[in-house]
């Protein structure tokens, strides 16, 4: 819980680390500490934004419920839930706003239901409520229907729901402005309903209000099934709940993040669209949720992964849309950008890249799947054999690496990922899970990969594996190799030491040598350093490092950005960032599993 003054907006922008998230398995809304929902792509995560104050502070639109008087806040998620509570404290009174992207008794609703309950605690608090969609080149049109007043935003149908305790002062094509004053014990519910294709339901206001508590029960039920019982249980549950925001229930895909175009450095140009499903992130998320004891979500995600990849005529792509299609080509939007960070990009150029470590991600996931007692179907088994045969032929190629760089190299981490793929294929064949016809070839190729890495990617000068052969630069992704068991004469511990000395600032770690000039420290890499200590025999030190890292991450209710500025603690990059959350889950489990 946070009890503080609300941070001031800079040129209309809140600090990214002061956003909480709401989600319903299809879309994610970001709620600022001042009560303004500044981001919501509806009806789906990869739809156009309905509200986008993140990139256009003055014209991007918002759905705000904010006291008119100066206020402090107490803010928290309900225990083991993604229902958000914010208590606004003014000199005249105290009020609480409880917020949810609602679900129904059978899961996701056919429409989006963004609900906000406003309760009076003491005294009186006057709220101004503003509902202003962003036009973004789409026509806005308001129309009175017999059953509701509707605002059409392009092809979307929306309506603002409220009772007679809320007074409208303005309602036209562009916006709705309303007011509500609380009193002790008062209660009202406002909501925005959205439908894409199909009719828009208009439920009773009381039913919407009741679904806030129903949604809370469902979140609690889900988190209650997680199996971790170690010292970081509260952090793990919150992290898993945040990661669940990114699971797209319609297909089982996992989005890398819920936003696009947020900067990796303020004023910089590394502003990318992460509302797609990366093979790497999906595989890591499946493994994280399986380790945490969740079952339906990783099963659905693994099914999506196999269906999508096996439908390809050639090698797997790096990234797909949430419905398994090709990602749109990258283009720039004509918006000011978060704190003037441009260009703001949608689409993603990574769709054209080769990332060989993806093979290891997929086959490693399959091994964990069967170790958890589950069974591969015949289609999956045949496809995994195809992947093993492919990587036997492809591992000698250059690629763009895990960081998706334009500079094609024999990246060390990519080669180790190929070794993982071949080694796990052998393991699956030996266990009878896939056809063992080419098992001996996979084993031989795995040994060749390992010998190649040890011969070409080790630097005696640096006493470390390097980014790629012929360079002294370091890559923090190599910290992950401790999890894979890629070991040779203590080289992993030496690599960890070199990476920590060069790339770490306290518990925070940059991605690779020289990148600190372009971006903040990468949250996932910071978690991987914790893992490296745990897997290399120092779990107690790993636990202390994790405590220090959680202190750095702990100012935003468990909603993690992609990066953090080590100097200021400011959040950078897209959020909630799946890779950050899943890496934190793995770090917590690595300590428990190695004590």
C-alpha positions in Angstrom: 0.0 0.0 0.0 1.2 3.5 -0.8 0.2 6.6 1.2 1.5 9.7 -0.5 1.0 12.8 -2.6 0.2 12.0 -6.2 3.3 12.7 -8.4 3.0 15.7 -10.6 2.6 15.2 -14.3 5.5 16.3 -16.5 4.0 18.0 -19.6 0.9 16.1 -18.9 2.6 12.7 -18.3 2.7 10.7 -15.1 5.8 8.6 -14.3 5.3 5.2 -15.8 6.0 3.5 -12.5 2.8 5.1 -11.1 0.4 3.1 -13.2 -1.5 0.1 -12.0 -3.2 -2.3 -14.5 -6.7 -3.8 -14.9 -7.3 -6.7 -17.2 -10.0 -9.2 -18.3 -8.1 -11.8 -20.4 -8.5 -9.7 -23.6 -7.5 -6.1 -22.9 -5.5 -4.2 -20.3 -6.2 -0.7 -19.0 -3.6 1.4 -17.1 -4.8 3.5 -14.2 -2.7 6.5 -13.1 -2.2 7.3 -9.4 -4.4 10.4 -9.9 -7.4 8.3 -10.9 -7.0 8.7 -14.7 -7.2 5.7 -17.0 -4.7 6.9 -19.6 -4.4 3.7 -21.7 -6.9 1.1 -22.9 -6.8 -0.7 -26.2 -10.2 -2.1 -26.6 -11.8 -4.5 -27.2 -8.4 -6.4 -27.5 -4.9 -5.7 -26.5 -3.8 -5.2 -30.1 -6.7 -2.9 -31.0 -6.3 0.8 -31.5 -6.3 2.7 -28.2 -9.6 3.9 -26.9 -7.6 6.1 -24.5 -4.0 7.1 -25.2 -2.9 9.9 -22.8 0.5 8.0 -22.7 1.5 9.2 -26.1 -0.6 12.3 -26.4 -1.1 13.9 -23.0 -3.5 16.6 -24.2 -5.5 15.0 -26.9 -5.1 11.3 -26.4 -8.2 10.9 -24.3 -8.8 9.4 -20.8 -11.4 8.0 -18.4 -10.7 9.8 -15.2 -12.4 9.9 -11.8 -10.5 12.5 -9.7 -11.3 14.6 -6.7 -11.5 18.3 -7.5 -9.6 19.2 -4.2 -5.9 18.4 -3.6 -5.6 14.8 -2.3 -3.3 12.1 -1.1 -3.8 8.4 -1.9 -3.7 5.0 -0.3 -3.5 2.5 -3.1 -3.4 -1.3 -3.3 -4.7 -4.4 -5.1 -7.0 -6.5 -3.0 -5.1 -9.4 -1.5 -4.3 -12.0 -4.2 -6.5 -10.2 -6.7 -6.3 -7.8 -9.6 -9.1 -5.6 -8.4 -7.6 -2.2 -7.5 -8.6 0.0 -4.6 -7.5 3.6 -4.3 -8.5 5.7 -1.3 -8.5 9.5 -1.9 -7.9 11.6 1.1 -8.8 15.3 1.0 -9.1 18.0 3.7 -12.9 17.6 3.5 -13.3 13.8 3.3 -12.2 10.4 2.3 -13.5 8.3 -0.6 -12.5 4.9 -2.1 -12.6 3.9 -5.8 -12.6 0.2 -6.5 -11.8 -0.7 -10.1 -12.0 -3.8 -12.3 -12.2 -5.0 -15.9 -15.0 -7.4 -15.1 -15.4 -11.0 -15.8 -18.6 -13.1 -15.5 -19.4 -16.5 -13.9 -18.2 -18.3 -16.9 -15.1 -16.2 -17.5 -14.6 -13.4 -20.0 -17.7 -11.4 -20.9 -18.7 -11.0 -24.6 -18.2 -7.3 -24.1 -15.6 -5.2 -22.2 -16.8 -3.9 -18.9 -14.6 -1.3 -17.2 -16.2 -0.7 -13.8 -15.4 1.9 -11.1 -17.2 1.8 -7.7 -17.0 5.1 -5.8 -17.7 4.9 -2.0 -17.8 7.6 0.6 -15.8 6.9 3.8 -16.0 10.1 5.7 -16.9 13.8 5.0 -17.5 14.6 1.4 -15.3 14.4 -1.7 -16.4 15.9 -5.0 -15.2 13.9 -8.1 -15.0 15.1 -11.6 -15.5 12.3 -14.1 -14.2 12.7 -17.6 -14.7 10.1 -20.4 -13.0 11.3 -23.5 -11.9 8.8 -26.2 -9.0 9.5 -28.5 -10.1 10.0 -32.1 -6.8 8.7 -33.7 -8.2 9.4 -37.1 -11.4 7.6 -36.3 -14.8 9.3 -36.5 -16.6 9.9 -33.2 -20.4 10.0 -33.1 -22.9 10.1 -30.2 -26.4 8.8 -30.7 -29.4 8.5 -28.4 -31.0 5.0 -28.5 -34.1 3.9 -26.8 -32.0 1.8 -24.3 -28.9 3.9 -24.0 -26.8 6.8 -25.1 -24.1 5.4 -27.3 -20.8 6.8 -28.6 -19.4 5.2 -31.7 -15.6 5.3 -31.9 -14.8 4.2 -35.4 -16.3 0.7 -35.5 -16.5 0.3 -31.7 -19.8 0.8 -29.8 -19.4 2.3 -26.3 -21.7 3.6 -23.6 -21.1 5.3 -20.3 -23.2 3.7 -17.5 -24.1 5.5 -14.2 -27.0 5.9 -11.8 -28.8 9.1 -10.9 -26.2 9.9 -8.2 -23.9 11.0 -11.0 -24.7 14.3 -12.7 -23.8 14.9 -16.3 -22.6 18.4 -17.1 -21.5 17.8 -20.7 -22.1 15.0 -23.1 -21.4 15.3 -26.8 -19.6 13.5 -29.6 -16.2 14.1 -28.1 -16.6 13.6 -24.4 -18.7 13.1 -21.3 -18.0 15.2 -18.1 -19.9 14.3 -14.9 -19.7 15.0 -11.2 -20.4 13.0 -8.1 -20.1 14.1 -4.4 -19.6 11.4 -1.8 -21.0 11.3 1.7 -20.4 8.8 4.5 -21.6 5.4 3.4 -22.6 6.5 -0.1 -21.9 4.2 -3.1 -22.3 4.5 -6.8 -20.8 2.7 -9.8 -19.8 4.1 -13.1 -18.6 2.0 -16.0 -17.6 2.1 -19.7 -18.9 -0.8 -21.8 -17.3 -1.5 -25.2 -18.2 -3.9 -28.0 -16.2 -4.4 -31.2 -18.0 -6.8 -33.6 -21.5 -7.7 -32.3 -24.2 -6.1 -30.2 -23.5 -4.2 -27.0 -25.2 -5.5 -23.9 -26.6 -2.9 -21.5 -26.7 -4.7 -18.1 -28.2 -3.1 -15.0 -25.9 -0.9 -13.1 -26.2 -3.0 -10.0 -25.1 -6.1 -11.9 -22.0 -4.3 -13.1 -21.2 -3.3 -9.5 -21.7 -6.8 -8.3 -19.3 -8.2 -11.0 -16.5 -6.2 -9.4 -16.7 -8.5 -6.4 -17.3 -11.6 -8.6 -14.1 -10.7 -10.6 -12.3 -10.3 -7.3 -13.4 -13.8 -6.2 -12.2 -15.3 -9.5 -8.8 -13.7 -9.2 -8.5 -15.0 -5.6 -9.5 -18.5 -6.7 -6.9 -18.5 -9.5 -4.1 -17.3 -7.3 -5.1 -19.7 -4.5 -4.2 -22.6 -6.8 -0.5 -21.5 -7.1 1.8 -23.9 -5.2 4.8 -21.9 -4.1 5.1 -21.7 -0.3 8.5 -20.0 0.2 9.6 -16.7 1.7 8.7 -14.7 -1.4 5.1 -16.0 -1.6 3.5 -12.5 -1.6 5.8 -11.3 -4.4 5.3 -14.4 -6.4 1.6 -14.2 -6.3 1.5 -10.6 -7.2 4.0 -11.2 -10.1 1.9 -14.2 -11.4 -1.3 -12.1 -11.3 0.5 -9.3 -13.2 1.7 -11.8 -15.8 -1.8 -13.1 -16.2 -2.9 -9.7 -17.6 -1.0 -10.7 -20.8 -2.7 -14.0 -21.5 -5.1 -13.5 -24.4 -7.9 -15.9 -23.5 -9.4 -15.9 -27.0 -6.5 -17.9 -28.4 -4.1 -18.8 -25.6 -1.4 -16.4 -26.9 0.7 -14.4 -24.5 1.5 -10.7 -25.3 5.0 -9.5 -24.6 3.4 -6.3 -23.1 0.2 -4.4 -23.1 1.5 -1.1 -24.6 3.4 0.1 -27.6 5.9 2.9 -28.2 7.0 3.6 -24.6 10.7 4.7 -24.5 13.6 2.7 -23.3 15.2 6.2 -22.7 13.3 9.4 -22.3 13.6 11.3 -25.6 15.1 8.3 -27.3 13.9 6.5 -30.4 13.8 2.9 -29.1 10.0 2.9 -28.8 8.6 -0.4 -30.0 5.2 -2.2 -30.2 5.1 -5.2 -27.8 1.5 -6.1 -28.1 2.4 -9.3 -30.0 3.3 -12.9 -29.0 7.0 -13.6 -29.1 7.9 -17.3 -29.2 10.7 -16.7 -26.6 8.4 -14.9 -24.2 5.6 -17.4 -24.7 7.8 -20.3 -23.9 9.4 -18.6 -20.8 5.9 -17.7 -19.6 4.6 -21.3 -20.0 7.5 -22.5 -18.0 7.0 -19.9 -15.3 3.4 -20.7 -14.9 3.9 -24.4 -14.9 6.5 -24.0 -12.1 4.0 -21.8 -10.2 1.3 -24.5 -10.3 -1.0 -22.9 -12.8 -2.4 -25.3 -15.4 -5.1 -24.1 -17.8 -3.1 -21.0 -18.9 0.2 -22.8 -19.8 -1.8 -25.6 -21.4 -3.7 -23.1 -23.6 -0.5 -21.2 -24.3 1.4 -24.3 -25.3 -1.4 -25.4 -27.6 -1.4 -21.9 -29.2 2.4 -22.2 -29.7 2.3 -25.5 -31.4 -0.8 -24.7 -33.5 0.8 -21.5 -34.7 4.2 -22.8 -35.4 3.1 -26.1 -37.0 0.9 -24.1 -39.5 4.0 -22.5 -41.0 5.4 -24.0 -44.2 9.0 -23.2 -43.2 10.9 -22.3 -40.1 9.3 -20.6 -37.1 9.0 -16.9 -37.0 10.2 -14.8 -34.0 6.8 -13.2 -33.3 3.1 -13.5 -34.2 -0.1 -11.6 -33.7 -2.3 -12.7 -30.8 -4.4 -14.7 -33.3 -1.4 -16.4 -34.9 -1.0 -14.3 -38.0 1.9 -12.3 -39.4 2.7 -9.1 -37.4 2.0 -5.9 -39.3 4.9 -4.0 -40.8 6.4 -1.3 -38.6 5.2 2.2 -39.1 5.3 5.5 -37.1 2.3 7.2 -35.6 1.8 10.9 -35.7 1.6 11.5 -32.0 3.9 13.5 -29.6 5.1 10.4 -27.8 5.6 9.8 -24.1 7.7 12.8 -22.8 8.4 13.7 -26.4 10.0 10.3 -27.2 9.6 9.7 -30.9 9.0 7.9 -33.2 6.1 6.0 -31.7 6.0 2.7 -33.6 3.3 0.1 -34.2 3.9 -3.2 -35.9 7.3 -4.8 -35.4 10.3 -5.3 -37.6 11.4 -8.4 -35.7 9.0 -10.5 -37.8 11.7 -10.6 -40.5 14.5 -11.8 -38.2 16.0 -15.1 -37.4 16.4 -16.0 -33.7 17.8 -19.5 -33.3 17.5 -19.7 -29.6 13.7 -19.9 -30.1 14.3 -23.6 -30.9 15.7 -24.2 -27.4 12.9 -22.3 -25.8 10.2 -24.5 -27.4 11.9 -27.8 -26.7 12.8 -26.8 -23.2 9.2 -26.0 -22.6 8.1 -29.4 -23.9 10.5 -31.1 -21.5 9.2 -29.2 -18.5 5.6 -30.0 -19.7 6.2 -33.7 -19.6 8.2 -33.5 -16.4 5.1 -32.0 -14.8 3.3 -35.2 -15.7 1.5 -34.1 -18.9 1.3 -35.9 -22.2 2.3 -34.7 -25.7 -0.2 -35.3 -28.4 0.9 -36.9 -31.8 0.8 -33.6 -33.7 3.0 -31.9 -31.1 5.4 -34.8 -31.0 5.8 -34.9 -34.7 6.4 -31.1 -34.8 9.0 -31.2 -32.1 10.9 -33.8 -34.1 10.8 -31.5 -37.1 12.2 -28.6 -35.0 15.1 -30.8 -33.8 15.9 -31.8 -37.4 15.7 -28.1 -38.5 18.1 -26.9 -35.8 20.5 -29.7 -36.6 20.9 -28.1 -40.0 20.6 -24.4 -39.0 22.8 -24.0 -35.9 25.8 -22.9 -38.0 23.9 -19.8 -39.3 24.3 -16.3 -38.0 21.2 -14.7 -36.5 19.9 -11.5 -34.8 20.2 -13.0 -31.3 17.9 -12.7 -28.3 18.1 -8.9 -28.5 17.0 -8.8 -32.1 19.9 -6.8 -33.4 20.4 -5.7 -37.0 24.0 -6.9 -36.8 24.0 -10.6 -37.7 26.5 -12.6 -35.7 27.2 -16.0 -34.3 25.7 -14.9 -31.0 26.9 -17.1 -28.1 23.5 -17.2 -26.5 21.9 -18.3 -29.7 24.4 -21.1 -30.1 23.7 -22.2 -26.5 20.0 -22.1 -27.3 20.7 -24.5 -30.2 22.5 -26.8 -27.8 19.5 -26.7 -25.4 17.2 -27.6 -28.3 19.2 -30.6 -29.4 19.9 -31.8 -25.8 16.2 -31.5 -24.9 15.2 -33.3 -28.1 17.4 -36.2 -27.0 15.8 -36.2 -23.6 12.3 -36.3 -25.1 13.3 -39.1 -27.4 14.9 -41.1 -24.6 11.7 -40.7 -22.6 9.5 -42.0 -25.5 7.8 -38.6 -26.0 8.9 -38.1 -29.6 10.2 -40.3 -32.4 13.8 -41.4 -31.6 14.8 -42.1 -35.2 17.3 -39.2 -35.4 18.2 -39.2 -31.7 21.9 -40.1 -32.3 22.3 -37.3 -34.8 20.8 -34.8 -32.4 23.1 -35.9 -29.6 26.2 -35.6 -31.9 25.2 -32.2 -33.1 24.6 -31.0 -29.5 28.2 -32.0 -28.7 29.5 -30.2 -31.8 27.6 -27.0 -30.7 29.0 -27.2 -27.2 32.6 -27.7 -28.5 32.1 -24.8 -31.0 31.0 -22.4 -28.2 33.8 -23.5 -25.9 36.4 -23.0 -28.7 35.2 -19.8 -30.3 33.1 -17.9 -27.7 35.4 -18.0 -24.6 37.8 -15.2 -23.9 40.8 -15.9 -21.8 41.4 -12.2 -21.5 37.9 -11.5 -20.1 37.6 -14.8 -18.4 34.1 -15.0 -19.8 32.0 -16.1 -22.6 31.5 -13.1 -24.8 28.7 -11.7 -26.9 29.9 -13.5 -30.0 33.3 -14.7 -31.3 35.9 -12.0 -31.9 34.6 -9.4 -29.5 35.3 -8.6 -25.8 31.8 -7.3 -25.3 29.6 -9.1 -22.7 25.9 -10.2 -22.9 23.8 -10.5 -19.7 21.6 -13.1 -21.4 24.4 -15.6 -20.8 23.4 -15.5 -17.1 20.5 -17.7 -18.3 22.8 -20.5 -19.3 23.2 -21.5 -15.6 19.6 -22.7 -15.7 20.3 -24.7 -18.8 23.2 -26.6 -17.3 25.7 -25.5 -20.0 28.9 -25.9 -17.9 32.6 -26.3 -18.7 35.4 -26.0 -16.1 33.7 -23.4 -14.0 33.3 -21.0 -16.9 29.7 -20.0 -16.0 30.7 -18.7 -12.6 33.5 -16.7 -14.3 31.1 -15.3 -16.9 28.7 -14.3 -14.1 31.5 -12.5 -12.3 32.5 -10.6 -15.5 29.0 -9.6 -16.3 28.3 -8.4 -12.8 31.4 -6.3 -12.7 30.7 -4.6 -16.1 27.0 -4.6 -16.5 25.5 -4.4 -13.0 24.7 -1.3 -11.0 23.7 -2.6 -7.6 20.9 -5.2 -8.2 20.2 -3.8 -11.7 21.8 -5.1 -14.8 22.2 -3.7 -18.4 21.6 -6.1 -21.3 25.0 -5.9 -23.0 28.2 -3.9 -23.2 27.7 -0.2 -24.2 23.9 -0.3 -24.2 23.8 2.0 -21.0 24.1 4.9 -23.4 20.8 4.0 -25.1 18.5 2.6 -22.4 18.0 1.8 -18.7 18.8 -1.4 -16.9 16.8 -4.4 -18.1 14.6 -5.9 -15.3 14.8 -9.5 -16.7 18.6 -9.4 -16.7 18.6 -8.3 -13.1 16.5 -11.4 -12.3 18.8 -13.6 -14.3 21.7 -12.5 -12.1 19.8 -13.7 -9.1 19.2 -17.0 -10.9 22.9 -17.3 -11.7 23.8 -17.1 -8.1 21.1 -19.6 -7.1 22.0 -22.2 -9.8 25.8 -21.9 -9.2 25.5 -22.8 -5.5 24.9 -19.6 -3.6 21.1 -19.5 -2.9 21.5 -17.4 0.2 23.3 -14.7 -1.7 20.7 -14.9 -4.4 18.0 -14.3 -1.8 19.7 -11.2 -0.6 20.1 -9.9 -4.1 16.5 -10.6 -4.8 15.5 -8.6 -1.7 17.6 -5.7 -2.9 16.0 -6.0 -6.4 12.5 -6.1 -5.1 13.1 -3.0 -3.1 14.0 -1.3 -6.4 10.9 -2.7 -8.1 8.5 -2.3 -5.2 7.1 1.1 -5.9 4.4 0.1 -8.3 2.2 -2.7 -6.9 4.0 -5.4 -8.9 3.4 -3.9 -12.3 6.8 -4.1 -13.9 8.3 -2.0 -16.8 10.8 -3.4 -19.2 13.6 -1.3 -17.8 14.6 1.0 -14.9 16.8 4.0 -14.9 19.4 3.1 -12.2 20.1 6.7 -11.4 16.5 7.8 -10.8 14.5 4.6 -10.4 12.2 5.8 -13.2 10.3 3.1 -15.1 11.1 2.8 -18.8 9.8 0.8 -21.7 6.5 -1.0 -22.2 4.3 -2.3 -19.3 3.2 -4.6 -17.9 6.3 -6.3 -19.4 5.9 -10.1 -19.6 9.6 -10.9 -19.7 10.2 -8.9 -16.5 7.4 -10.7 -14.6 8.3 -14.2 -15.8 12.0 -13.6 -15.0 11.1 -12.6 -11.5 9.0 -15.7 -11.1 11.9 -17.9 -12.3 14.3 -16.1 -9.9 12.1 -16.8 -6.9 11.8 -20.5 -7.8 15.5 -20.8 -8.5 16.3 -19.9 -4.9 13.7 -22.4 -3.5 14.9 -25.2 -5.8 18.6 -24.7 -5.0 18.5 -24.4 -1.2 
